[in-house]
Amino acid sequence: MVITNFLILLLGLVFLVKGSDYFVKSASSIAKKLGISEFIIGLTLVAVGTSIPELASSMAASIQQASGIVIGNVVGSNIANIGLIVGIAAFLSPMKTEVEMLRRDGYIMLFAALLFFAFALNGELSKIEAGLFLLLYIAYTFFLFEETDKHEGKLYFKEFIKYFVKFQYINSARQKINGINNGVSRTNGDSGNKNCQPKNSFSKDILALILSCAAIIIGAKYFVSESIFFAELLGIPDTIIGTTLVAIGTSLPELAVTVSAARQGYGNIALGNIIGSNITNILMILGVSGLLFPIAVAEISLVFTAPVMIFISVVLLIFISTGWEIKRWEGAALMSLYAAFLFVLFRIS
């Protein structure tokens, strides 16, 4: 019986991760064939691609009222992304960093972590707070792709807060929507003269999108339900299961992308993926999950896991700024911190 549940758990994880991979590929292909700009593709698909497993599993957990899985997944993934994934990648190959990575994305990542902790102090993430997270994520994505050139040489984080408070992202969204409509109109106008898109290829993309979406939904449902089963079977709080098993399982795409990029010498891309994923985990995933149902925050998250997430984020920012490179020994230090985190987590649970 237990073996069957374990196999279902693994199969759910495979469906979740591989389904996410094919979903991003097929959706990007469809978007290009519809004449949607590379900007919008990057903004809506590629930017959140590696976070789809966390999003799907967190939404499934939220629907099942398993708040511990939701919080544990997000906080645990952020800690694993830095301690385990950046640690392994830097240990294999030192990772070059950039000042913008610290002044813009790094500070926004730390801000998101601190804001989550502040909201969690009353023991619950409300729908209003979740809505604010989602608005911050929308503003961040528009700011990232549109506004950074305008603020070169300035403290990007300060400019981002101004951008958000003044609702400038609403104007940015309107401009992009108008641009898409104009682009689609031109594409439709030319379709009578150039019917060069093979229908078979487009149909395959649609079929792949539908099948991958189904795989994500099925994988998330069974992965979360079996995680809850094992939590109850072993008498472990679902927050712990979310912080370890679910968090590491859904972080596999980040691990693959980051290690591959680091080994090829693209340390800035690898690190950018991790920082962006951590921002997405808090602002988008908690935002969407919290809008479905308010999320209860367990005491262990307040007294241990969330403070560790903030601490390891600060350590990462310090390592980024030391010689603008994350060295091998710093990678080893991050892995040691993650191992210590897991040791203490299981001792106090």
N, C-alpha and C positions, 0 to 999 in steps of 0.2 A: 504493500500500500504506500509506504513512505517512498520507496524507490520510484513508483509511478508518479507520485507528486513531484519528486525531484526532477524526473525526466520532463514532465510538463513545464516545470519552472525553467529548465534550460531551453526547451523548445520555444517557450514564450519569449525568452530573451533573444534567441536567434531570429524569430519573426520580427521582433521589435527593432533590432539593430539593422538587419538586412532590409527590412521593409522601409526603414527610414532612408537608407542609402539609395534604393531604387526610386523612392518617392521624390527625392531631391533631383535626381538625374532626369526622370521623366517630366517632372514639372518644369524644370529649366528648359528642356527641349521644346515642350509645348509653348512656353512663353516666348521663346525665340521665334518659333514659326508663326506666332500670332502678331509678331512685330513689336512686342513689348521690349523696352530698352534694357540694356545690360544693368543700368542703375537699379531699376525696379526688381529685376531678377535677383541681384545681389542683396537688395534691401529686404525682400520678402522671403526668399528661398534659401540662398546660400548662407546668409548671415545666421540663420537659425537651424541650418541643416544638422549640425552635430548635437544640437540640443533637442531635437525631435523626440528621442527616446525618453529624456527627462520630462518633456511636456506631456507626452502620451501617458506615461506611467503615473505622473502626478494628477492628471485629469481623471484617470481611471480610479486612483486612490481617493480623490476628492469626491467623486460620485458615490463611492462606497463608504464615505464618511471616515476614511482612515487618515486622519490629519497627521498622525505620527509618520506615516509613509511619505506624505507630501513634504513636510518640513525636513524630515530626515534625508529624503532624496536630494533636495535642493542644497541644504547645508553640507551634507556629506559629499555631494558631487563637487561643490566648490572647494572643499578641503582636499579631496582626492585629486582634483585638477591641478592644484598647486603642489601639494606634498608628494603625491605619487607620480603624476604625469610630467609636470615640469621637472621634478626631481630626477626621474628616469632619463628624460630627454637631455637635460643638462649634463648628467653623469656620462651619457654616451657621447655627447658632443657639446662643448661650450656654446651657449646661445647668445648671439649679439643682440643688444637692445638699443632703443632709440629714446631720446628725451621726450618726444611726443607720447610715447607709450606710457610714460610716467605722468606727465602733466595733464593728459586728457583722459585716456582710458583707465589708467591705474587709479587716479583719484576718484573717477566715477565709480569704479568697482568698489573701492573702500567706502565711498559715500552710500552706495546701495546696501552694503553689508551693515553699516551703522544705522541706516534708516530702518532696515528690517528689524534690527535689535531694539530700536526705540519703539517701533510699533508693537513688537512682541511682548513688551514688558507687562502689559495688562493680561497676558495669557491667551490672546486671540488676535488673529489678523482679520479685520472686518472687511466687508465688501467695499466700503469707501476707501480704505487703505489699499486694498487690492487694485481698485480702479486708479488710484494715484500711481501705483507701481507701473501699471500698463501705460498710462499717459507719459510717464517719465521714459519708458522704453521707446515709445513712438517718437518722442522728442529727441532722444539720444540717436536713433537711427537717422533721422533727417539731419540732425546737427553733424553727425559723423561724415555724411556724404556730401553735404552742401556748404556747411559754414566754416569748416576748419581752415580753409585757405584765407578767409577774411580775417582770421585772428592769429595769423602766424606771428610768433614771437611773444604772444601774450599767454596768460595762464588760462588754458582752454577750459578748465573746470569752472572757473568764475564766469567765463563767457557762456558756458552751457547753462548755468543756473539762470542767468539773465534771459537767455533764449527761451528757457522753459517758462519762467514767470511771466514773460511778455506774450506768451502764446504764439510765438513766431512760427512754430512748426505747423500751425493751421494754414498759414499762407503758403508754406512750402508744400503742404499736402495738396492744396488747391492747384498750385502750378503744375505739380506732377500729374494730377488727374487730368487736367486740361491737355497736358502734353501727350498722355496716353490716348485720350479720345481723338486728338488730332492725328496721331500716328496711326491709329486703327482705321480712321476715315480714309487716310491716304492709301493704306494697305488694301482696303476694300475697293477703293477707286481703281487701283491698278490690277485688281484680281482678274478683271475681264481680259486684260492684255497679257498678263503673265500668270499663267496657272502652273507654276513650276514646282509647287510643293507636292510631293508624292502623297496621295491619299493613304496608301498602305502604311507609310512611315508614321503619319499622324495618328492613324487608327491604333498602331502598335503602342505609341506613346500614351494614348488615352487608356488603353487596356492595361498597360504597365502601371499607370497612375492609380487606376481603380484597384488593381490587385495589391499594389504596395500599400495603399491606404487601408485595405482590408487586413493585410498582414500586420500593420501597426496596431490597429484596433484590437485584433484577436490576440496579438502578442502582449500588448499592454494589459489587457483584461486578465489573461492567465498568469502572466508574470507577477502582477500585483496580488491576485487572489491566492496564488501559491506562496508568495512571500508572507502574506498574512497567516496562512495555514501553518507555516513553519514557525512563525513568531509565537503563535498560540501553543503549538506542539511543544516547543522548547521552553515556553514560559518567558520568552524574551519580549520586552516592550516593542511595539511596532516602530517606534522612533529609532531604536537601535538597528532593527532590520533595514529600515529606510536609509539610515546613515552608512551602513556597511554594504550589505548584499545588493540592495536596489541601486545605491549611489555608484558603486564600482561597476555594476553591470551596465547601467545606462551611460557611464563615462567611457565605454569602450571606443566609440567613434572618435572622441577627443584624443584618446591614447594613440590610436592608429594614425590620425592626422598629424599630431604633434611630434611623435617619435620619427615618423617618416620625413617630415619637414626639417627637423633638427639634424638628422643624419645627412640630409642633402645640403646642409649649410644655410637653410632658410630659417634661422632662429627667430627673426623678428616676426615672420608669418606664424610660426609655431606658437610663440608667446602671445601674439595678437589673438590667435584662435582661442587660447585658454582664457585670457582676460575678457574677451568678448563673450565667451560662453558663460563665465561667472556672472557677468552683468545680465545676460539673458536669463539665466537661471532664476535670479532674484526678481528682476523687474517684470519679465514676461511670464515666466512659468508660475510664480506665486501670484502674479496679477490675474492670469486666466483662471487658475485653480481657485483662488479666493473669491472671484466673481461668481463661480458656480455655487460654492458654499463657504461660509466663514470658516477659517482654519484655526483649530485649537493648537496652542503651542505648549508642549510638555515642559515640565520644570527642568529636565536634563538639557533641553535646548537652550534655556535661558542661562543656566549656571555653568554649562560646559561647552556644548558643541558650537553655539553661536559665538561665544567669546573666542574659541579656538579659530573659527573661520576668520574673525576680524584680525586676530594675532598673526595668523599665517599669511594673511593678505598684506599686512604691514611688513612682515619679513620679506615677502616677495618684492615689494616696492623698494625696500632697502637694497636687496641684491641687484635689482635692475639698475640702480643708480651707482653701484660700486664699479667704476671702470666701464660702465655701459656694456656689461657682459655678465651672464650668469655662468660662473665657473663650475668645474667638475666638483670641487669640494662643497660649493654651495648647493649643487644638486644632491650630493650625498647628505648634506645637512637637512634639506627639505624632506628627503625620504626618511631620515631618522625621526624628524618631527612627526611625520605621518604614522610611523610605526609606534612611536610613543603615544600618539593620540588614540590609536586602536587599543593599545595595551590598557591605558587608563579607562577608556570607554567600557571595555568588557569587565574591568575590575569593579567599577562603580555601578554597573547595571544589574 
